[in-house]
């Protein structure tokens, strides 16, 4: 742990410079692969929509000590229900079926009561129509659109439109990957899942704003001297916020991981697991995208501006090279060509001194 702390302090002081921006091709390739896998999952597997979205009937009752999933399923099927899904929800059984009319739901309720010795009024039944889920989905989409517009307006006013574009691309990246993981894992998509999706948007945006604010501060005085390109300055700013981003993610993800891995396996967290998976994946992907997607994209957009193209030429010229020789993102200045060793192995400066002494 002390070694990790020492590394964190060295990163914050700028003694270690991880080349995030210079490796943008690696990050883009990784993101493209993750997006492709996620889209294939959404097309092939599809999302496992919960009963709140597709409609159905839900029966809940206290779990008798000797009951099993197969016993509950067979009892419900014998009562005439189809598409039966039996789940443990803490100390209860939760049974979902296709949408039943009132007589059909009552028949299932009575069958469960008679088979497991549970009083009829203790077997709760709920019939949900698909129109309710459609309304929830519609409101979630509207909320997402409003959220995106608010992000674009805020970042454009607080920073600039290129930062807003980079942040929105990162948010879409996070949403698609999280949805793809839901598709491949088969986790049920419920209203709690939609809340989780909206929550990770805010978390991902927070991470991106912290990084962009540091970049804005570091790059504010660029152009007055020819010591550093925009790419190098942005990468330095990214390294200074790295530990803060990682610490924030670690602290936030621990309770979410506890709900997802411990709560669902030991205590039957029920619908909380749907929310926890969205938060867990979204926090990890959001931290990655703010460092490796949003910032490299911003740098690619900014380096095309005439101001920063001219700065890159001046930096390369001051280091004894051309603009093609300018470092992609390394925070360390390239040494001038005159300071390098010639083919004979003697530094150029020492060779000139020796000739003067001979004279």
SEBASE-713172 format. One line per 2 residues: for each residue x, y, z of C-alpha. Coordinates in steps of 0.001 Angstrom, whole numbers, plus 500000, padded with zeros to 6 digits. Layout:
N
X,Y,Z | ...
END
This chain:
359
500000,500000,500000 | 502889,502335,500751
504252,501733,497251 | 500861,502660,495745
500744,505803,497894 | 504276,506769,496820
503312,506261,493166 | 500245,508439,493678
502309,511248,495184 | 504834,511028,492351
502030,511204,489791 | 500500,514240,491478
503863,516066,491640 | 504521,515342,487972
507499,513073,488589 | 505791,510255,486690
504056,511063,483417 | 501754,508404,481948
501276,509015,478241 | 497481,508759,478027
497001,511136,475110 | 499838,509732,473007
498312,506238,473153 | 494951,507369,471801
495035,504736,469035 | 495232,502014,471695
492312,503498,473657 | 490222,504004,470535
490859,500427,469429 | 489868,499122,472864
486726,501277,472921 | 485802,500201,469382
486109,496539,470404 | 483970,497087,473525
481350,499002,471547 | 481238,496303,468858
480775,493540,471445 | 478074,495598,473180
476169,496307,469959 | 476335,492627,468948
474940,491731,472377 | 472094,494219,472014
471228,492917,468523 | 471671,489178,469140
470735,488782,472814 | 468610,491844,473325
467737,493342,476687 | 465903,491240,479238
463089,493685,479870 | 461434,493399,483237
457759,492872,483785 | 457324,496620,484288
458106,497150,480576 | 456510,494130,478872
453618,493585,481264 | 452687,490504,483302
451606,489248,486698 | 453685,489118,489866
453075,486873,492877 | 455047,487244,496096
454852,485110,499246 | 457025,484084,502178
459365,481225,501330 | 458542,477993,503229
461578,476132,504523 | 461110,473049,502319
460124,474791,499081 | 462261,474796,495930
462246,476765,492694 | 461042,473725,490726
458136,473149,493117 | 456997,476768,492838
457333,476753,489044 | 455408,473508,488579
452629,474714,490876 | 452175,477934,488897
452297,476134,485535 | 449708,473586,486681
447429,476520,487539 | 447487,477527,483854
450183,480248,483779 | 452978,480416,481189
456370,482154,480908 | 456953,481455,484590
460062,482937,486208 | 460746,482158,489861
463247,484247,491827 | 464380,484464,495425
463828,487931,496894 | 465311,487772,500347
463023,485552,502444 | 460293,485566,499767
459539,483862,496472 | 458823,486212,493567
456987,484633,490638 | 456354,486420,487350
454131,485137,484549 | 452495,486422,481400
449719,488930,481934 | 446738,487149,483521
443182,488265,483917 | 441682,488501,487408
440241,484935,487484 | 443527,483480,486215
445561,485394,488793 | 443219,484266,491553
443607,480632,490432 | 447416,480889,490681
447127,482602,494049 | 444942,479809,495413
447251,477122,493992 | 450293,478600,495735
448346,478986,498971 | 447193,475361,498920
450527,473831,497889 | 452746,475623,500405
450322,476204,503264 | 450439,479981,503012
447248,481947,503810 | 445639,483269,500644
445873,486895,501756 | 449623,486428,502290
450168,485638,498598 | 450270,489093,497049
449363,489483,493394 | 449997,492371,491048
448921,492667,487421 | 450979,495122,485371
450095,496226,481855 | 452794,497013,479285
451453,500554,478889 | 452862,501485,482311
456335,500320,481316 | 456061,502164,478019
455285,505350,479930 | 458322,504815,482197
460549,504219,479162 | 459200,507309,477403
459892,509506,480429 | 463387,508024,480783
464188,508843,477139 | 462871,512381,477596
465004,512757,480735 | 468064,511507,478838
467518,513985,475994 | 467022,516894,478405
470127,515821,480316 | 472250,515749,477136
471044,519187,476042 | 471788,520610,479497
475290,519095,479402 | 476048,520589,475998
474823,524041,477038 | 476676,524004,480363
480006,522780,478995 | 479796,525157,476036
479288,528125,478359 | 481732,527005,481066
484423,525723,478700 | 483853,525452,474938
481896,523409,472412 | 484770,521026,471717
484835,519976,475357 | 481058,519556,475270
481356,517331,472194 | 484083,515201,473778
482032,514781,476973 | 478863,513766,475101
480785,511212,473015 | 482179,509736,476253
478674,509583,477784 | 477233,507752,474771
480250,505419,474903 | 479465,504619,478569
475756,504048,477943 | 476252,501661,475018
478866,499558,476840 | 476726,499361,480006
473663,498357,477974 | 475754,495729,476157
476840,494190,479459 | 473189,494008,480506
472392,492238,477238 | 475171,489645,477566
474646,489049,481295 | 470889,488640,481008
470227,490921,483984 | 466688,492209,484065
466100,495780,482961 | 463756,497432,485454
462888,501043,486358 | 465730,500803,488892
468050,500053,485975 | 466897,503203,484194
467672,505204,487344 | 471124,503605,487397
471708,504632,483772 | 470818,508252,484534
473042,508175,487633 | 476123,506991,485751
475653,509827,483280 | 476079,512309,486113
479067,510427,487508 | 480813,510214,484137
480161,513904,483520 | 481639,514810,486918
484866,512978,486087 | 485123,514635,482677
484487,518131,484097 | 487263,517686,486696
489741,516715,483970 | 488611,519464,481581
488852,522109,484307 | 492468,521159,484971
493228,521155,481237 | 491685,524622,480891
493837,525897,483756 | 497079,524364,482464
496567,525415,478831 | 495429,528978,479610
498929,530445,479205 | 500063,528373,476247
501496,530418,473438 | 503405,532907,475564
506420,530582,475490 | 507466,527715,473245
508101,525132,475933 | 505085,522845,475634
502452,521887,473040 | 498744,521646,473780
499006,517852,473717 | 501770,517829,476314
499943,520308,478547 | 496706,518314,478380
498539,515094,479204 | 500220,516750,482209
496836,517986,483435 | 495439,514488,483020
498241,513027,485118 | 497624,515584,487871
493947,514566,488110 | 494616,510830,487729
494902,510022,491423 | 491846,512107,492273
489789,510259,489646 | 490971,506843,490798
490385,507636,494477 | 486882,508951,493779
486030,505861,491745 | 487400,503479,494371
485517,505098,497237 | 482265,505257,495269
482450,501735,493879 | 483051,499877,497156
479475,500157,498518 | 478070,499444,495050
480224,496315,494796 | 479013,495267,498253
475386,495459,497086 | 476108,493701,493800
478319,490834,494971 | 477527,490395,498668
473968,491663,498986 | 472609,489603,496075
474384,486355,497026 | 473981,486400,500817
470970,488597,501521 | 468982,488477,498281
469114,492178,497493 | 466392,491693,494867
465818,494640,492549 | 468766,496484,494082
471071,494274,492015 | 469642,495822,488812
470592,499282,490036 | 473943,498076,491426
475091,496508,488140 | 474391,499719,486215
476303,501779,488780 | 479207,499325,489031
479786,499082,485283 | 479048,502758,484670
481556,503975,487259 | 484353,501815,485860
483608,502690,482240 | 483021,506361,483106
486444,506712,484718 | 488064,505008,481731
486226,507179,479192 | 487063,510477,480913
490777,509605,480867 | 491152,507632,477651
488286,508744,475394 | 487134,512279,476191
490571,513850,476725 | 492321,512322,473668
489341,513330,471515 | 489499,516871,472868
493237,517058,472144 | 492740,515838,468564
490154,518584,468023 | 492248,521340,469640
495501,520459,467872 | 493829,521248,464543
493393,524894,465505 | 495864,527248,463764
496950,528643,467144 | 498103,525278,468449
499525,524162,465099 | 501766,527239,465178
502662,526499,468802 | 503674,522954,467875
505954,524341,465154 | 507609,526761,467579
508117,524016,470166 | 509640,521705,467568
511868,524510,466296 | 513077,525365,469804
514040,521721,470280 | 516025,521596,467085
513495,519630,465034 | 510606,520133,462658
506917,520075,463419 | 506884,516393,462456
509421,515781,465237 | 507234,517381,467904
506377,514815,470574 | 502857,513486,470449
502129,513857,474133 | 505154,513221,476286
505479,515650,479131 | 509276,515582,478873
510892,518002,476457 | 512891,516484,473610
516584,517361,473873 | 517958,519611,471128
519767,517843,468324 | 523024,519624,469177
523150,517880,472537 | 523015,514376,471066
526076,512207,470519 | 527545,511981,467011
528410,508710,465349 | 531855,508625,466924
530346,508508,470426 | 531735,511911,471672
529112,514553,472522 | 529065,517444,470068
529737,520086,472732 | 532809,518230,474086
534195,517785,470558 | 534052,521529,469907
535762,522257,473260 | 538576,519841,472476
539270,521547,469125 | 539512,524943,470804
542026,523572,473331 | 544210,522193,470504
544385,525615,468958
END
